[in-house]
Amino acid sequence: RGPFGALARATHSIPGLGTLLSANDGSGGIGRSFFTAGLIFTLMITPIITAITREVFATTPQSQKEAALALGATRWEMIRVTVFPHSRHGFVGAVLLGLGRAMGETIAAALVIGSSVQITAHLFSPGDSMAGVIANQFGEATGDFRAALIGLGVVLFAMTILVNLIARAIVGDAASASSAVGR
């Protein structure tokens, strides 16, 4: 029923889509794989990247846009020549902030990626993430294993903080550069 039901019915008519999203053996598994986790994370971080990118695009000085249009550029040429170069650092920062969000995601990773301890190079095989290992195994861990999970959490925290700091520095540099140009 409704649009989601129609979408689900439409995907059944596409040959091979179920096999693509299922386990790597094509047996119609429940789709717990790196690929499925990547799709879920993409859907989760797209709004963050889009919102920040839109704000960064809005920082392009109006005088530069008008100058490009006055010189005979089409709207697309004006965007390509003035807005994109002006917003490049902000866009990279937005992508890094989205990456930082995805790195710290626990529940989606734990539920979707498959919770397999095997190391594999197959995109459609189950695996595990750092956050997923902590979420799935911390409740039953004791002794050295608990300490290892805490250490894993510290490493994940440090990686997330590092990515977010780099992203904020890039966005901050872009903002200061745009305010200097707009004067």
trRosetta pair geometry for C-beta under 8 A, 3 or more apart (Angstrom, degrees):
i j d omega theta_ij theta_ji phi_ij phi_ji
1 5 4.7 100 34 -8 25 155
2 5 5.4 100 54 13 63 103
2 6 7.1 -118 110 -4 35 93
3 6 5.6 -55 -147 38 35 112
3 7 6.3 37 154 -21 67 104
4 7 5.5 -50 -147 36 34 113
4 8 6.4 37 152 -20 65 103
5 8 5.6 -52 -147 35 33 111
5 9 6.4 30 154 -16 65 105
6 9 5.8 -54 -147 39 32 109
6 10 6.2 34 153 -23 65 107
7 10 5.6 -53 -145 35 31 113
7 11 6.5 30 156 -21 64 103
8 11 6.0 -54 -150 32 30 109
8 12 7.1 37 150 -25 61 100
9 12 5.8 -49 -159 22 37 115
9 13 7.4 32 150 -18 63 101
10 13 6.1 -58 -163 29 40 109
10 14 7.4 39 145 -24 66 100
11 14 5.7 -47 -156 22 47 114
11 17 5.4 -125 -176 114 87 153
11 18 7.8 120 141 -59 97 76
12 17 7.9 -124 -98 63 19 121
12 18 7.3 32 -121 -49 58 118
14 17 4.2 54 92 -23 111 129
16 19 5.1 -60 -154 45 56 114
16 20 5.7 63 147 -31 81 102
17 20 5.5 -51 -147 32 33 116
17 21 6.4 13 161 -4 66 108
18 21 6.3 -67 -146 46 28 97
18 22 5.9 28 156 -27 66 115
18 28 6.5 3 151 -117 117 76
19 22 5.6 -57 -137 33 29 112
19 26 4.6 8 -147 -133 107 88
19 28 7.6 -50 -91 -74 62 57
20 35 7.9 -112 160 134 77 156
20 124 7.6 -120 -171 -105 45 136
21 31 4.7 -6 149 -120 85 120
21 35 7.3 -140 -123 107 53 121
21 36 6.3 87 -161 -84 82 101
22 26 6.5 96 81 -128 122 31
22 27 6.9 -149 145 61 135 49
22 28 5.4 -84 -128 -128 159 18
22 29 4.5 129 -176 48 92 72
22 30 7.3 88 -135 24 76 11
22 31 5.3 -69 -104 -75 40 69
22 124 7.8 39 87 -176 43 118
23 26 7.5 -104 82 -21 70 21
23 27 6.2 -15 62 43 114 90
23 29 3.2 44 -8 25 109 149
23 30 7.6 40 -37 35 96 50
23 31 7.3 -117 -42 -78 56 25
23 32 7.3 4 -81 51 87 69
23 33 6.7 160 -112 -60 48 115
23 124 6.8 121 -174 150 30 95
23 125 7.4 47 -159 -116 76 46
23 126 7.3 -29 -120 -31 96 93
24 33 7.1 124 -44 -110 85 137
24 122 5.3 6 -93 156 157 142
24 124 4.1 133 -83 98 83 104
24 125 5.0 -22 -17 -71 135 72
25 29 7.3 83 50 -23 91 121
29 32 7.2 -85 141 25 117 78
31 36 4.9 114 156 -80 93 148
32 36 6.4 -96 -125 52 23 145
32 112 6.2 -176 -127 178 73 38
32 113 6.4 46 -176 119 86 15
32 114 3.5 134 140 -84 110 82
32 115 7.6 -36 170 17 142 72
32 126 4.9 23 115 -101 99 107
33 36 4.9 100 52 8 76 98
33 37 7.0 -137 97 -1 42 88
33 113 7.3 -43 126 -152 9 47
33 114 6.1 46 -76 -38 34 134
33 123 7.0 65 157 140 119 52
33 124 4.7 -18 -159 -160 159 42
33 125 5.9 110 -133 59 97 14
33 126 5.8 -88 -96 -75 52 48
33 127 7.6 60 -158 4 46 86
34 37 5.6 -58 -149 40 33 112
34 38 6.2 38 151 -24 66 105
34 113 6.6 36 -89 -143 48 90
34 122 7.9 156 22 105 122 56
34 123 5.4 -108 75 -158 115 51
34 124 7.4 -97 44 -70 83 17
34 125 6.9 19 0 62 101 60
34 126 7.9 154 -29 -136 68 20
34 127 5.4 29 -63 18 97 127
35 38 5.6 -53 -151 33 30 114
35 39 6.7 30 152 -18 63 102
35 123 4.9 71 -58 152 101 94
35 124 5.3 -9 1 -91 132 63
36 39 5.7 -51 -152 33 35 112
36 40 6.5 33 152 -17 66 105
36 112 5.4 -142 119 175 106 105
36 113 7.5 -174 76 -96 94 40
37 40 5.7 -54 -147 38 34 111
37 41 6.2 31 155 -16 67 107
37 108 7.2 127 -142 140 79 91
37 109 6.2 54 -145 -121 126 62
37 112 4.8 146 -89 108 74 112
37 113 4.3 22 -66 -85 142 84
37 129 7.5 173 -173 -39 155 125
38 41 5.8 -55 -142 40 30 108
38 42 6.2 36 155 -24 64 105
39 42 5.6 -53 -149 32 30 115
39 43 6.6 27 155 -15 63 104
40 43 5.9 -57 -153 37 32 109
40 44 6.4 29 150 -20 65 109
40 108 5.2 -174 139 -177 133 122
40 112 5.2 -108 0 -96 157 179
41 44 5.4 -57 -146 37 35 113
41 45 6.1 11 165 -5 71 110
41 102 4.5 63 -162 -135 119 119
41 105 6.7 -175 -110 39 95 155
41 108 6.9 146 -73 119 70 140
42 45 6.6 -67 -138 44 24 92
42 46 6.2 41 162 -44 62 104
43 46 6.1 -40 -142 9 26 118
44 47 7.9 -68 172 24 30 96
44 101 7.1 -155 130 128 106 118
44 102 6.8 133 83 -94 119 83
44 105 6.7 65 121 -95 164 153
44 108 6.6 -97 -51 -41 152 173
45 48 5.2 -55 -161 39 60 116
45 49 5.9 55 145 -19 85 105
45 98 3.6 99 180 -166 121 103
45 99 7.4 63 -146 -57 160 33
45 101 5.4 153 -105 76 99 123
45 102 5.3 -45 -50 -51 135 105
46 49 5.9 -59 -144 41 32 107
46 50 5.9 31 160 -21 68 112
46 98 7.7 65 -62 -136 23 140
47 50 5.6 -57 -139 40 30 112
47 51 6.1 29 163 -20 66 108
48 51 6.2 -58 -147 35 24 107
48 52 6.5 14 160 -9 62 110
48 94 7.2 170 132 -171 77 84
48 97 6.2 -136 154 113 122 104
48 98 4.8 159 86 -93 120 85
48 101 5.8 145 -8 -4 171 160
49 52 6.2 -63 -147 42 27 104
49 53 5.9 26 158 -19 65 114
49 94 4.8 106 -141 148 63 106
49 95 5.9 43 -121 -87 119 53
49 97 7.6 165 -85 71 64 93
49 98 4.5 -15 -56 -51 99 143
50 53 5.8 -58 -142 39 26 110
50 54 6.3 29 159 -22 63 106
51 54 5.9 -54 -149 32 27 111
51 55 6.7 25 154 -15 62 106
52 55 5.7 -57 -153 37 34 110
52 56 6.3 33 151 -19 68 107
52 90 7.0 -160 152 169 93 92
52 93 7.2 -123 156 102 138 90
52 94 3.7 175 92 -112 127 109
52 97 6.4 107 -38 52 166 143
52 171 7.3 -68 -171 -113 124 134
53 56 5.6 -55 -146 37 33 111
53 57 6.3 37 154 -22 66 103
53 87 7.3 79 -158 167 71 130
53 90 7.1 137 -117 124 49 99
53 91 5.4 46 -116 -111 98 79
53 94 5.0 -116 -55 41 77 176
54 57 5.7 -51 -148 34 31 112
54 58 6.6 32 152 -21 62 106
55 58 5.7 -56 -153 33 33 114
55 59 7.1 39 149 -29 62 99
55 90 7.8 -133 90 177 80 137
56 59 5.8 -48 -160 18 38 115
56 87 4.6 114 135 -146 106 102
56 90 3.0 163 -133 130 142 148
56 91 6.3 -156 86 -53 155 62
56 93 7.8 147 -81 56 144 111
56 94 6.8 -113 -10 -38 138 125
56 171 7.5 -105 -87 -135 118 89
56 174 6.5 -3 -139 135 113 143
57 60 6.4 -29 -176 -5 47 110
57 83 5.6 28 -148 -173 86 116
57 87 5.3 -1 -86 -92 55 158
59 86 7.3 -157 95 143 87 114
59 87 7.2 135 55 -94 98 89
59 90 7.2 140 35 -51 134 162
59 174 7.6 110 80 143 154 96
59 175 6.9 -109 -132 -118 162 63
59 178 4.3 28 151 164 120 162
59 182 7.8 -101 178 -47 76 136
60 64 6.1 -101 171 68 91 125
60 65 6.2 93 124 -50 115 104
60 82 6.0 105 -170 139 134 96
60 83 4.8 -79 -48 -113 164 69
60 86 4.6 109 -106 88 94 152
60 87 6.5 -58 -56 -46 105 100
60 178 7.3 -89 -85 -137 33 119
61 64 4.7 90 73 2 93 102
61 65 7.3 -164 99 -4 52 84
61 86 7.9 -143 12 -139 74 156
61 178 7.4 179 -39 -168 83 83
61 181 6.0 -131 -21 118 130 100
61 182 4.4 176 -88 -105 112 82
62 65 5.6 -55 -152 38 40 113
62 66 6.1 36 153 -17 72 108
63 66 5.8 -55 -143 41 31 109
63 67 6.1 36 155 -25 65 106
63 182 7.9 142 24 -136 111 65
64 67 5.6 -51 -144 33 30 113
64 68 6.6 31 157 -18 63 103
64 82 4.8 161 141 -155 109 130
64 86 7.1 123 97 -60 161 147
64 181 7.7 5 -44 150 135 123
65 68 6.0 -57 -155 34 30 109
65 69 6.5 23 152 -12 64 108
65 78 5.8 69 -152 173 70 124
65 82 5.7 -178 -87 100 55 153
65 83 7.2 38 -92 -59 100 94
66 69 5.7 -57 -147 42 34 110
66 70 6.0 37 153 -23 68 108
67 70 5.6 -53 -143 36 30 112
67 71 6.5 27 156 -17 63 106
67 82 7.9 135 65 -90 93 144
68 71 5.9 -59 -151 36 30 108
68 73 4.4 -33 162 35 87 144
68 77 7.0 -165 167 114 116 87
68 78 4.1 138 109 -122 131 85
68 81 5.7 159 -131 81 136 122
68 82 4.9 -121 -33 -29 148 131
69 72 7.9 119 179 -14 32 8
69 73 5.9 -86 -91 61 36 88
69 75 7.6 19 -101 -90 106 55
69 78 5.4 1 -61 -84 78 143
73 77 3.8 -137 -166 98 96 117
73 78 4.6 132 112 -61 127 75
73 81 6.3 -104 -130 28 154 139
74 77 4.6 94 48 9 74 104
74 78 6.9 -133 94 -7 38 87
75 78 5.7 -53 -150 33 30 114
75 79 6.6 29 152 -18 63 104
76 79 5.7 -53 -150 35 34 111
76 80 6.2 30 154 -16 67 109
77 80 5.6 -56 -142 42 32 109
77 81 5.7 15 164 -8 69 115
78 81 6.2 -62 -132 46 23 99
78 82 5.6 -22 -179 23 64 116
78 83 7.1 58 132 -11 70 101
79 82 7.1 -70 -118 54 14 79
79 83 4.6 -33 -149 35 57 128
79 84 6.4 70 151 -27 67 93
80 83 7.6 12 -25 48 14 87
80 84 5.6 -6 -143 10 36 133
81 84 7.7 66 4 38 10 99
81 85 7.2 -20 175 3 32 118
82 85 6.9 -76 -152 42 16 98
82 86 6.1 7 164 -13 59 122
83 86 5.9 -69 -147 43 25 110
83 87 5.8 1 165 -3 66 122
84 87 6.1 -73 -137 48 24 98
84 88 6.6 54 160 -64 63 83
85 88 5.9 -18 -150 -25 33 116
86 178 6.6 84 178 -102 103 100
86 181 7.5 -125 -133 70 111 164
87 90 5.0 -64 -163 50 69 115
87 91 5.6 72 138 -30 91 101
87 174 7.3 59 -143 -167 40 134
88 91 5.9 -59 -151 33 27 109
88 92 6.6 24 155 -15 64 105
88 174 7.8 -164 70 -111 55 122
89 92 5.7 -53 -149 37 35 111
89 93 6.3 37 151 -19 65 107
89 170 5.2 -153 180 178 90 88
89 171 7.3 172 133 -90 89 31
89 173 5.9 -87 162 89 152 102
89 174 3.8 -174 89 -74 112 109
89 177 7.3 81 38 32 146 141
90 93 5.5 -54 -148 38 33 115
90 94 6.3 39 152 -24 65 102
90 170 7.5 172 -89 133 28 90
90 171 5.6 70 -125 -124 67 71
90 174 4.1 -166 -55 129 82 164
90 175 7.5 97 -89 -52 110 70
91 94 5.5 -49 -149 31 34 114
91 95 6.6 33 153 -17 64 102
92 95 5.8 -53 -151 35 33 110
92 96 6.4 31 151 -16 65 107
92 170 5.5 -91 94 165 103 151
93 96 5.6 -56 -146 39 33 110
93 97 6.3 34 154 -20 67 103
93 167 4.6 117 -158 -168 69 70
93 168 7.2 112 -157 -74 117 16
93 169 7.9 -160 -110 67 114 47
93 170 3.8 -169 -75 92 100 107
93 171 3.6 167 153 -54 162 84
93 174 6.5 -129 -1 6 138 134
94 97 5.7 -51 -147 35 31 111
94 98 6.5 33 152 -17 63 104
94 167 7.6 139 -48 -162 12 114
94 171 7.3 101 -51 -86 62 115
95 98 5.6 -54 -152 37 33 113
95 99 6.4 37 148 -22 65 104
95 167 8.0 -154 72 -118 50 114
96 99 5.3 -48 -146 34 36 116
96 100 6.5 41 152 -21 65 100
96 163 5.7 -160 -178 178 92 86
96 164 7.6 165 138 -97 96 30
96 166 5.9 -104 178 96 153 99
96 167 3.4 -167 99 -86 114 105
96 170 6.7 97 27 33 144 139
97 100 5.5 -48 -149 33 34 114
97 101 6.6 39 149 -20 63 101
97 164 6.6 66 -116 -123 66 71
97 167 4.4 161 -56 158 72 155
97 168 7.7 91 -83 -57 105 66
97 171 7.5 21 -39 -36 126 138
98 101 5.5 -51 -152 33 35 114
98 102 6.5 32 152 -17 66 104
99 102 5.7 -55 -147 38 33 109
99 103 6.3 38 153 -26 66 104
99 163 5.7 -112 101 179 106 141
99 167 7.7 175 47 -64 98 134
100 103 5.7 -49 -144 29 31 114
100 104 6.8 15 162 -6 62 108
100 160 5.3 103 -157 -159 83 73
100 163 4.3 -179 -81 102 93 114
100 164 4.2 101 -138 -65 162 83
100 167 6.3 -109 -15 3 131 144
101 104 6.5 -72 -156 43 27 99
101 105 6.8 43 149 -47 63 100
102 105 5.6 -39 -153 2 37 120
103 131 7.8 142 159 -30 48 124
103 156 7.0 178 157 -165 97 85
103 159 6.2 -129 175 113 147 109
103 160 4.9 -173 98 -93 123 88
103 163 6.4 118 7 30 152 154
104 131 6.7 117 -167 -81 31 141
104 156 7.1 126 -105 158 64 105
104 160 4.7 60 -60 -116 105 149
105 108 5.0 -20 159 42 124 110
105 109 5.6 130 106 -21 89 103
105 131 6.3 159 89 74 41 166
106 109 6.1 -76 -156 40 21 106
106 110 6.0 12 161 -16 66 114
106 131 4.1 -128 -103 168 67 118
106 132 7.0 162 -159 -72 59 46
106 134 7.2 -72 -130 74 114 106
106 135 4.9 131 179 -56 109 135
107 110 5.7 -57 -141 38 29 109
107 111 6.1 16 164 -11 66 112
107 135 7.0 172 -85 -140 49 164
108 111 6.2 -64 -143 43 26 102
108 112 5.7 -9 173 6 66 123
109 112 6.7 -73 -127 48 19 90
109 113 5.2 2 -170 -12 63 127
109 129 4.2 -60 -175 38 137 140
109 131 5.1 93 57 76 146 109
109 132 4.3 -120 125 -54 101 104
109 135 7.8 134 79 21 96 137
110 113 7.3 -30 -92 30 11 100
110 115 6.8 38 -160 -70 61 108
110 129 7.8 -100 -62 48 54 102
110 131 7.0 -100 -45 118 91 84
110 132 4.1 165 -86 -128 63 80
110 135 4.4 -73 -76 82 147 138
110 136 5.6 171 -143 -50 111 96
113 126 6.6 110 146 -158 58 71
113 127 5.6 -63 167 70 107 73
113 128 6.1 129 112 -109 127 31
113 129 5.7 131 -1 -16 171 98
113 132 5.8 -97 47 -62 131 165
114 125 7.6 -132 68 147 170 51
114 126 2.4 -140 147 -144 155 107
114 127 6.0 73 58 24 115 37
114 128 7.2 -106 77 -65 74 62
115 126 6.9 -30 46 171 40 123
115 128 5.5 57 -127 -94 37 101
115 132 6.2 -142 -90 160 78 123
115 136 5.6 130 -127 -93 126 167
116 120 7.8 7 106 0 131 123
116 125 7.3 -86 63 153 155 90
116 126 3.9 107 -8 109 127 105
116 127 5.6 -57 60 -98 96 21
116 128 6.1 -158 56 -33 44 92
117 128 6.4 0 -88 1 47 139
118 125 7.6 -75 89 153 119 129
118 126 7.8 80 47 84 104 82
118 127 7.4 -99 73 -110 70 64
119 127 7.9 53 -121 -130 36 103
120 125 4.4 -50 108 85 157 151
120 127 6.4 -132 42 -83 100 102
122 125 3.9 79 81 -12 112 115
128 132 5.0 -144 -163 89 78 125
128 133 5.3 80 156 -61 127 89
128 136 7.8 -89 -139 25 121 143
129 132 4.3 93 50 7 80 107
129 133 7.0 -143 88 -9 41 83
130 133 6.0 -53 -151 31 29 110
130 134 6.7 26 153 -15 62 106
130 152 5.6 -165 -160 174 97 105
130 155 7.1 -116 -152 89 148 105
130 156 4.6 176 124 -81 137 121
131 134 5.8 -56 -152 37 34 111
131 135 6.2 29 154 -17 68 110
131 156 6.2 136 -66 -155 76 156
132 135 5.7 -57 -142 40 31 108
132 136 5.9 18 164 -11 68 114
133 136 6.2 -63 -139 43 23 102
133 137 5.8 -23 178 19 63 120
133 149 7.1 -150 128 -122 95 92
133 152 6.5 -60 89 147 124 161
134 137 7.0 -82 -131 51 14 83
134 138 5.4 25 -179 -45 61 118
134 149 5.4 133 -117 -170 74 100
134 152 6.0 -163 -69 98 103 118
134 153 5.5 98 -114 -74 147 95
134 156 7.4 -94 -21 8 143 154
135 138 6.8 -30 -112 9 13 110
137 140 6.3 -75 -162 52 56 94
137 141 5.6 70 144 -52 84 108
137 145 7.6 -93 151 159 120 116
137 149 6.4 -154 95 -95 103 138
138 141 5.5 -51 -141 14 34 121
138 146 7.3 85 -148 -130 66 76
138 149 5.3 172 -97 152 83 153
141 145 4.5 -136 -152 112 97 101
141 146 4.0 145 127 -80 107 71
141 148 8.0 -131 -161 54 138 87
141 149 5.3 -122 -57 0 179 143
142 145 6.4 42 57 51 43 104
142 146 5.6 -5 -134 -26 10 119
143 146 6.1 122 52 18 27 100
143 147 7.1 -55 142 -2 41 101
144 147 5.4 -54 -148 38 37 114
144 148 6.2 41 151 -23 68 102
145 148 5.5 -48 -148 33 34 114
145 149 6.6 35 152 -18 64 102
146 149 5.7 -53 -151 36 33 111
146 150 6.5 34 150 -18 64 104
147 150 5.6 -52 -148 36 34 112
147 151 6.4 37 151 -19 65 104
148 151 5.5 -52 -149 37 33 114
148 152 6.4 38 150 -22 64 103
149 152 5.4 -47 -147 34 35 116
149 153 6.5 40 150 -21 63 101
150 153 5.5 -50 -152 33 34 115
150 154 6.6 37 149 -20 64 101
151 154 5.5 -50 -149 33 35 112
151 155 6.5 36 152 -18 66 102
152 155 5.7 -52 -149 36 33 112
152 156 6.3 33 152 -17 65 106
153 156 5.6 -53 -145 38 32 111
153 157 6.1 35 154 -21 65 106
154 157 5.6 -53 -146 37 30 114
154 158 6.3 31 155 -19 64 106
155 158 5.8 -55 -147 37 30 111
155 159 6.4 29 155 -18 64 106
156 159 5.8 -54 -146 37 30 110
156 160 6.3 28 156 -17 65 108
157 160 5.9 -58 -147 38 28 109
157 161 6.2 27 156 -17 65 108
158 161 5.8 -54 -143 39 29 110
158 162 6.2 32 156 -22 64 108
159 162 5.7 -56 -148 36 29 113
159 163 6.4 26 157 -16 64 106
160 163 6.0 -55 -147 37 30 108
160 164 6.2 25 156 -14 65 110
161 164 5.8 -61 -146 42 29 109
161 165 6.1 30 157 -21 66 108
162 165 5.9 -54 -144 36 27 109
162 166 6.4 27 157 -17 63 106
163 166 5.9 -55 -149 37 30 111
163 167 6.3 29 153 -18 64 108
164 167 5.6 -54 -145 38 32 112
164 168 6.2 31 157 -18 67 106
165 168 5.8 -53 -143 38 30 109
165 169 6.3 33 155 -21 63 105
166 169 5.8 -56 -150 35 29 112
166 170 6.5 28 154 -17 64 106
167 170 5.8 -56 -149 36 31 109
167 171 6.2 25 155 -13 67 108
168 171 5.7 -55 -142 42 32 108
168 172 5.9 36 156 -22 66 109
169 172 5.6 -54 -142 39 28 113
169 173 6.3 30 156 -20 63 104
170 173 5.8 -52 -148 35 30 111
170 174 6.5 29 152 -18 63 106
171 174 5.6 -55 -149 37 33 112
171 175 6.3 33 152 -20 66 106
172 175 5.6 -53 -145 36 32 111
172 176 6.3 26 158 -14 66 105
173 176 6.0 -56 -144 40 30 106
173 177 6.1 30 156 -18 64 109
174 177 5.8 -56 -145 39 29 111
174 178 6.3 26 157 -18 64 107
175 178 5.9 -55 -145 36 29 107
175 179 6.4 26 156 -16 64 106
176 179 5.8 -54 -145 37 33 108
176 180 6.4 33 154 -20 64 106
177 180 5.8 -56 -149 36 31 111
177 181 6.4 28 155 -17 65 107
178 181 5.7 -53 -144 38 34 109
178 182 6.1 32 158 -21 66 111
179 182 5.8 -55 -140 37 31 111
179 183 7.2 49 156 -41 59 94
180 183 6.3 -41 -163 3 33 115
